[in-house]
Amino acid sequence: MTQIDLSPLEILRSLGIDGTPTVTPVQSGFDMAMWKVEYEDQTYALRVFRPGEHEECEHERVVMVAARAAGLPVPEVRAAGIWQDHPVLLITWLAGRMVADELRARPWQVWRLGISFGRMQAAIHAVPAPDLLCQQPDAWIAWKCEREQTLQDRLRHLLLDEAALLHLDYHLQNVLTDGKQITGIVDWTNAHAGDHGPMSHALCLSCASIH
């Protein structure tokens, strides 16, 4: 899906945003189109899913609402809708820049931001997963351990009674900072309910090493 196939102004009008907002394309994944929207002294992100991805959109909406309610620095969902079978979310734009960019510019910040980065992941894991995710508390195991049946069985044996919220795409490009503290956590598409033990931390380390 490419941004050229979509009309952000028409999508915004379908969400009740009239007038002449300023829209700027933002680089996103192959399965998502996104624009920065400036309207009436407010800044938003418009996220447009592929046609038919209604469950995926609702999944992300529910997770962000739960995470924000728990006090995490997560975008506020301002509107949700459907445009020509494309599920869409209008969310608040968070201040800061990616931790990856901050560390490239100021590498001496790595220790302080590293501590804040880890503490924020612990804060995520302290949040009980929303009911929608708890319907499949071990879904993350099959998702991340495909073709590893022995490992899947072992992890299911170790599952905790209370499922925590797992981001599962927690890396330096999905976490924002103002240079002093963590100001935002974005891209909750992969969030699951599950055990916040070694597997989740190993995945975080793997993502960090890649990015």
Summary of the structure (lengths in Angstrom):
residues: 211
radius of gyration: 17.9
end to end distance: 23.5
largest distance: 56.9
contacts: 619
relative contact order: 0.14
helix: 40%
strand: 24%
